[in-house]
Amino acid sequence: MKDVYLLCDLSKQAHHQAMERLISQQQKENIYLGLMVETRDMHPGMVLRTIYEMLQPEGIGRDSFIALGLRAGFRLKALEKYTRTTYSVKSNRYRNLLGGKQFTGVNQLWSSDITYLYCLERFYYIVMIMDVYSRRIIGYNIADNMRAENALAALKMALALRGQANFHNHLIHHSDKGSQYVSDIYTDTLSNYGIQISMCDEVYENTHIERVNDTIKNQYLNRRTITNERDLKQEVVKTMETYNTKRPHQSLDRLTPIAFEAYIKAIPQQV
């Protein structure tokens, strides 16, 4: 081996130091890969960039972390199957109330939308309601149809969670003009709780909840193994919990929606 060291112009000590660094680097990479496995198990569609930003692992930069993950086979496959979920009604009863408004707390703006999920060789439809300030999903429902009562079930969940009998017009409910949202049973419920009704004039005016739809569907549910309807409903509940309690947001100072709500609730109110 001495001749080999001389041939390579490398001392024995330097060789051993290089081997130690290599072993240490390999150990670090194994730790990083283990973190990727654990995170993907909880968030199966989370991209490597977001995993890095969430974990902030020491000793490795973002680009190196992503490159390591790609070499190890953590590249995501694109998933998409299209079906129409909005059957708009030409209604001038409700206009878009969001123009020029700023929101400073929870229960000021709720946004709702319906997304589809192709599963078990059929389409299912998920209604979600999000508090836009905290990004928390406060109501949801899944069904194999798009009837108004399914949207109403999600709304009732949100109302029960917030626990207020009347919002005295301090809360806006924003949605598209889908037939579910202009139905009497839905709009009457909003009015009874003192909630203002706001509706999009254009599709792009409901982007907050549409991004959440994409996350829930394509980063979670479409990447789970679901064999029956009972499993599907359990996965929906699990996914909503995971999103609310284990997925931090940059816009919330890297807190999860529920942690953010707890944080702002603990801030002393100025008199």
C-alpha positions in Angstrom: 0.0 0.0 0.0 3.0 2.3 0.6 3.8 2.3 -3.1 0.2 3.1 -3.9 0.3 6.1 -1.6 3.5 7.3 -3.3 2.1 6.8 -6.7 -0.9 8.9 -5.9 1.2 11.5 -4.0 -1.0 10.8 -0.9 0.2 10.2 2.6 -1.2 7.4 4.7 -2.6 9.9 7.1 -4.3 11.9 4.4 -5.8 8.7 3.0 -7.3 7.8 6.3 -8.7 11.3 6.8 -10.3 11.2 3.4 -11.9 7.8 4.2 -13.2 9.2 7.5 -14.7 12.1 5.7 -16.3 9.8 3.1 -17.8 7.6 5.8 -19.1 10.6 7.7 -20.6 12.0 4.5 -22.2 8.7 3.7 -23.7 8.6 7.2 -25.1 12.1 6.8 -26.6 11.1 3.4 -28.3 8.1 5.0 -29.8 10.4 7.7 -31.0 12.8 5.0 -32.5 10.0 3.0 -34.2 8.6 6.2 -35.7 12.1 6.7 -37.0 12.0 3.1 -38.6 8.6 3.7 -40.3 9.6 6.9 -41.6 12.9 5.4 -42.9 11.2 2.2 -44.7 8.6 4.3 -46.6 11.5 6.0 -46.7 13.8 3.0 -46.5 11.5 -0.1 -46.7 14.2 -2.7 -44.5 16.8 -1.1 -41.7 18.0 -3.4 -38.1 17.8 -2.3 -37.8 21.6 -2.2 -40.6 21.8 0.3 -39.3 18.9 2.3 -36.0 20.8 2.6 -37.7 24.1 3.6 -39.8 22.3 6.2 -36.9 20.3 7.8 -34.1 22.8 7.3 -31.5 19.9 7.8 -28.0 21.0 9.0 -24.9 20.3 6.9 -26.5 20.3 3.4 -27.7 23.0 1.1 -31.0 23.0 -0.7 -29.7 22.1 -4.1 -27.5 19.3 -2.8 -30.5 17.9 -0.8 -32.7 17.9 -3.9 -29.9 16.3 -6.0 -29.4 13.6 -3.4 -33.2 12.9 -3.3 -33.4 12.7 -7.1 -30.5 10.2 -7.3 -32.2 8.1 -4.7 -35.5 7.9 -6.6 -37.6 10.5 -4.8 -38.8 12.2 -8.0 -42.5 12.6 -8.0 -44.7 11.3 -10.8 -47.3 13.7 -12.2 -50.9 12.7 -11.4 -53.9 14.2 -13.1 -57.3 13.2 -14.3 -59.8 15.9 -15.3 -63.5 16.2 -14.7 -65.7 19.2 -14.4 -66.8 20.2 -10.9 -68.3 23.6 -11.4 -71.7 24.0 -13.0 -72.1 27.7 -12.7 -75.5 29.4 -12.4 -75.9 32.8 -14.0 -76.8 34.6 -10.8 -76.4 38.3 -10.1 -77.6 37.9 -6.6 -74.0 37.7 -5.2 -71.0 39.7 -6.2 -67.3 39.4 -5.4 -66.8 41.3 -2.1 -63.1 40.8 -1.8 -61.8 43.7 -3.8 -59.5 46.0 -1.8 -60.2 44.2 1.5 -57.5 43.2 4.0 -58.0 40.5 6.5 -56.3 40.6 9.9 -57.6 37.5 11.7 -59.6 34.2 11.6 -63.3 34.1 10.9 -63.1 37.1 8.5 -62.8 35.2 5.2 -63.8 31.6 4.5 -63.2 30.2 1.0 -64.9 27.1 -0.4 -64.5 24.9 -3.5 -65.2 21.4 -4.8 -62.6 19.2 -6.2 -62.9 15.7 -7.8 -61.0 12.5 -6.9 -60.9 9.6 -9.3 -60.7 6.5 -7.0 -62.1 3.0 -7.0 -62.9 3.4 -10.7 -65.3 6.2 -10.2 -65.3 10.0 -9.4 -65.8 11.3 -5.9 -66.2 15.0 -5.0 -64.6 16.7 -2.0 -66.0 20.0 -0.6 -63.5 22.0 1.5 -63.9 25.2 3.4 -60.7 27.0 4.5 -60.2 30.0 6.8 -58.0 32.0 4.5 -56.1 33.9 7.3 -54.8 30.7 9.0 -55.0 28.3 6.0 -56.9 25.9 8.2 -59.3 23.5 6.6 -62.3 23.9 8.9 -64.9 22.0 7.0 -65.0 19.2 4.4 -67.1 16.4 3.0 -66.7 13.7 0.4 -69.5 12.1 -1.7 -70.0 10.3 -5.0 -72.2 13.2 -6.2 -72.2 17.0 -6.2 -75.6 17.7 -4.6 -76.0 20.8 -2.4 -76.4 18.8 0.8 -72.8 17.7 0.6 -71.5 21.3 0.5 -73.9 22.0 3.3 -72.4 19.2 5.4 -68.9 20.8 5.0 -70.4 24.2 6.0 -72.1 22.7 9.1 -68.7 21.2 10.1 -67.1 24.6 9.9 -69.8 26.3 11.8 -69.7 23.6 14.6 -65.9 24.0 14.8 -66.0 27.7 15.2 -68.9 27.6 17.6 -70.5 31.0 16.9 -74.2 31.4 16.7 -73.9 34.6 14.7 -70.9 36.3 12.9 -72.8 39.6 12.6 -71.6 40.2 9.0 -67.9 40.3 10.0 -67.3 37.0 8.1 -67.3 36.6 4.3 -67.9 33.2 2.7 -66.3 33.2 -0.8 -66.9 30.6 -3.5 -67.5 30.2 -7.2 -71.1 30.4 -8.6 -71.5 26.6 -8.6 -75.1 25.5 -8.2 -74.4 24.1 -4.8 -73.4 27.5 -3.4 -76.4 29.4 -4.8 -78.9 26.8 -3.6 -81.4 28.0 -1.0 -80.4 25.5 1.7 -76.8 26.8 1.5 -77.4 30.5 1.2 -80.1 30.5 3.8 -77.7 28.8 6.3 -75.1 31.5 5.6 -77.6 34.2 6.1 -79.0 32.7 9.3 -75.4 32.8 10.8 -74.8 36.4 9.7 -72.3 35.5 7.1 -71.8 37.7 4.0 -71.9 35.8 0.7 -69.3 36.6 -1.9 -68.9 34.8 -5.3 -66.3 34.8 -8.1 -66.9 36.6 -11.3 -64.0 34.7 -12.9 -62.5 31.3 -12.0 -59.1 32.7 -10.9 -60.8 34.7 -8.1 -60.8 31.7 -5.8 -57.1 30.8 -5.9 -56.5 30.2 -2.2 -58.7 27.2 -1.8 -57.9 25.9 -5.3 -54.2 25.6 -4.3 -55.3 23.6 -1.2 -57.5 21.4 -3.4 -54.5 20.5 -5.5 -52.4 19.8 -2.5 -54.9 17.6 -0.8 -55.7 15.6 -3.9 -52.4 15.3 -5.7 -49.9 15.4 -2.9 -51.9 13.1 -0.5 -55.0 11.2 -1.6 -53.9 10.3 -5.1 -50.7 8.8 -3.7 -52.3 6.6 -1.1 -53.3 3.0 -1.7 -57.1 2.9 -1.2 -59.0 -0.4 -1.7 -62.6 0.5 -0.6 -64.8 3.4 0.3 -64.3 3.0 4.0 -60.5 3.4 3.5 -61.2 6.4 1.3 -63.2 8.3 3.9 -60.6 7.4 6.6 -57.8 8.7 4.4 -59.7 12.0 3.8 -60.0 12.5 7.6 -56.3 11.6 8.1 -55.2 13.9 5.3 -57.1 16.9 6.6 -55.6 16.3 10.0 -52.1 16.0 8.6 -52.6 19.2 6.6 -53.8 21.2 9.6 -51.4 19.9 12.2 -48.2 18.7 10.4 -47.7 20.8 7.3 -46.1 24.2 8.1 -46.5 27.2 5.8 -44.0 29.8 4.9 -46.7 32.4 5.0 -47.5 31.4 8.6 -43.9 31.9 9.8 -43.3 28.2 9.3 -46.2 27.2 11.6 -48.9 24.7 10.8 -52.5 26.1 10.5 -53.5 24.9 13.9 -50.3 26.0 15.5 -50.7 29.5 13.9 -54.2 29.8 15.2 -53.0 28.9 18.7 -50.2 31.5 18.4 -52.4 34.4 17.4 -55.0 33.4 20.0 -52.2 33.7 22.7 -51.3 37.3 21.6 -52.7 39.8 24.1 -55.4 41.9 22.6 -54.8 45.6 22.5 -57.5 47.6 24.2 
